[in-house]
Amino acid sequence: MSKEELSSDRLNYLIWRYLLECGYHETAVKLQKEWNVEEPQKQLDFAPHVKNYALVQVVNKGLLYNASERRAAEASPDLFPNVPLLNGFFGPLTLPPRPPVPLPPKEEDDTENARKRPIVEDAPSEQNGPAKRPRIISNGYENGTESVAGPKSPMDVDEEPANGHGPSEGNAYPSPEQLPSPIVPIFGSEKGTQADKVADLVAETTFIDLADESSSASRPTVLLQCEFNPRNPNVLAAVGTDALARIWTLSHTASGSDVHMENNETPQPPPKYISLLDGDFPSNTQTVALSWAANGSYLAVATEGVINDSARVRIQDNDGVVLASYDGLYASVVFLRWNPSDTLLLALSPGPEGAGTIISVMPPASPDIIQYKLPHDLEKQPLEAVWTGTDEFVICGGELLQGFQIGEGKITIGRKFETRDCHALSRIAFDPVTNSLATASETGTVDLWDPNGQVYSFNAHQANITALVWQPLPATTTLSENSERLLASAGDDGAISIWNIRSLSRSKCSMTMGLGVVALAFTPDGSFIAGATNDRVLIWKVGEANVPRASWIRGPEPGWQSPRSSDSGLDEDQHCLCWDSEGHKLAYGVNSLLATINFR
């Protein structure tokens, strides 16, 4: 078995990664310039194979080897005469006990002055250099409650044991297997890592409480979906459990210290809203899906549990006025989307008693529903769909990738896409600019299907792909055959990649968020892209992905916690992420809280 060589490039790369993973971006830039490697993540062939916190793992394994060497020397000193038994890499293994710090005498007769006297013993000293950088820790919860001691940073490798005598058994670092994913190591494809300051958007946040003041339900309301009006940047709609179906009108200046919620502050009153559900709906109604028309004048809302557990779809304007209503749909609607001309509404739902999938198409100008039964178990394998034209759409999921057409009042089968065995398709996105279809799988593969039936596949991620989005383009943009056409993907591996489909030899740029990415969204003009994990949002400028332009980390508010303890029937966190029509505000929702974040 051959031994890996530790070259200068490999050592420099480990150090460079370590600096980025710890947040020392300026130091990483200096190392990169002295090293004279412009794009380490792409120029070094071994870089894609290096795992997070590899430097810590290498050092830790070296210390473990050194400890094993000392134990062997202690058992057989004749075989290892030159191995020191009492010293390690960092000096003596057993340090003398620290002398107690003498306390100043207490002045019992000056109690009042002692109470007023400022405490300076714990103040940071400036004589020995600048204060230490604050450690970045995740905002983790265990069993629905915040840890009393709080989670430690993955780089807290030098904590002393309780006896204060230094590392236990000579191991100064935690086991590499116990290291969590990095917080924000960023890699890019442009001119190396930039040292620009990342804007913190926490102070530019409006928190919207989803609880219904008139409801006596003990369980929290859980957000299922939110979308900004595609034409009005101040109108936001959201749906969820417990009859949540609202449209908020946000203030133009609702940001800054007047709405920011500190750790223990009472949240400010949320923006005013109108409810999309009237008194005919019971309080336990679940509003499961919404879809805005492209012109922003009306939206469709799907509810379940109204009559004998059936579903209902209503089309309403911005004031909540019902324009059309469709009753009697089977079970829960899992997908709802308007066609490009806002003339047809597509819905997917399970069949009676879970048998098959019902495809429903609703024309607002007619009270009739056009339906088609698909022999697919929607409960075992979720489906997604995209409109590829005014009267054509494609459904995707598992090994199914099937086109459909609408004509003469019925749904007929269209193009059949040949998929692979165990394809495990999970995401689909259509690009009207190039007429290309992109699909993603649970195995990390992306497939591109062109109008001529050709398919090109490539490995994009090391785990399930959670998001697949084409970059939006302004209506006035004209693309030539050589122009870039960008597709973004994100996965459970914590990576975000942007691909130019004109040249797929490698990604145009890539970033990593550490934790699994749960949502991805471009601004409407395609200039910026936002990625969300379970606890944070990062925003990059497209083409300048080395360091994010802005970050937002969620606080300790209890509404962010998982809905597992509620009676909602949901067994996992629910997330949503969307931009307003101008790309100035970002809505991020998890479980029972919704935050609108001012970006620019």
Secondary structure as GFF3:
##gff-version 3
##sequence-region A 1 600
A	DSSP	alpha_helix	8	22	.	.	.	ID=ss1
A	DSSP	alpha_helix	25	35	.	.	.	ID=ss2
A	DSSP	alpha_helix	40	43	.	.	.	ID=ss3
A	DSSP	three_ten_helix	47	49	.	.	.	ID=ss4
A	DSSP	alpha_helix	54	75	.	.	.	ID=ss5
A	DSSP	beta_strand	87	88	.	.	.	ID=ss6
A	DSSP	beta_strand	91	92	.	.	.	ID=ss7
A	DSSP	three_ten_helix	108	110	.	.	.	ID=ss8
A	DSSP	alpha_helix	111	116	.	.	.	ID=ss9
A	DSSP	beta_strand	141	142	.	.	.	ID=ss10
A	DSSP	beta_strand	145	146	.	.	.	ID=ss11
A	DSSP	three_ten_helix	168	170	.	.	.	ID=ss12
A	DSSP	three_ten_helix	176	178	.	.	.	ID=ss13
A	DSSP	beta_strand	199	200	.	.	.	ID=ss14
A	DSSP	three_ten_helix	202	204	.	.	.	ID=ss15
A	DSSP	beta_strand	205	209	.	.	.	ID=ss16
A	DSSP	beta_strand	223	228	.	.	.	ID=ss17
A	DSSP	beta_strand	235	240	.	.	.	ID=ss18
A	DSSP	beta_strand	244	249	.	.	.	ID=ss19
A	DSSP	beta_strand	273	275	.	.	.	ID=ss20
A	DSSP	beta_strand	286	292	.	.	.	ID=ss21
A	DSSP	beta_strand	298	304	.	.	.	ID=ss22
A	DSSP	beta_strand	311	317	.	.	.	ID=ss23
A	DSSP	beta_strand	322	329	.	.	.	ID=ss24
A	DSSP	beta_strand	335	338	.	.	.	ID=ss25
A	DSSP	beta_strand	345	350	.	.	.	ID=ss26
A	DSSP	three_ten_helix	352	354	.	.	.	ID=ss27
A	DSSP	beta_strand	357	362	.	.	.	ID=ss28
A	DSSP	beta_strand	370	374	.	.	.	ID=ss29
A	DSSP	beta_strand	384	387	.	.	.	ID=ss30
A	DSSP	beta_strand	392	397	.	.	.	ID=ss31
A	DSSP	beta_strand	400	407	.	.	.	ID=ss32
A	DSSP	beta_strand	410	416	.	.	.	ID=ss33
A	DSSP	beta_strand	425	431	.	.	.	ID=ss34
A	DSSP	beta_strand	436	441	.	.	.	ID=ss35
A	DSSP	beta_strand	445	449	.	.	.	ID=ss36
A	DSSP	beta_strand	455	459	.	.	.	ID=ss37
A	DSSP	beta_strand	465	470	.	.	.	ID=ss38
A	DSSP	beta_strand	486	491	.	.	.	ID=ss39
A	DSSP	beta_strand	495	500	.	.	.	ID=ss40
A	DSSP	beta_strand	509	512	.	.	.	ID=ss41
A	DSSP	beta_strand	519	522	.	.	.	ID=ss42
A	DSSP	beta_strand	528	532	.	.	.	ID=ss43
A	DSSP	beta_strand	536	541	.	.	.	ID=ss44
A	DSSP	beta_strand	550	553	.	.	.	ID=ss45
A	DSSP	three_ten_helix	558	560	.	.	.	ID=ss46
A	DSSP	three_ten_helix	563	565	.	.	.	ID=ss47
A	DSSP	beta_strand	575	579	.	.	.	ID=ss48
A	DSSP	beta_strand	585	590	.	.	.	ID=ss49
A	DSSP	beta_strand	593	598	.	.	.	ID=ss50
###
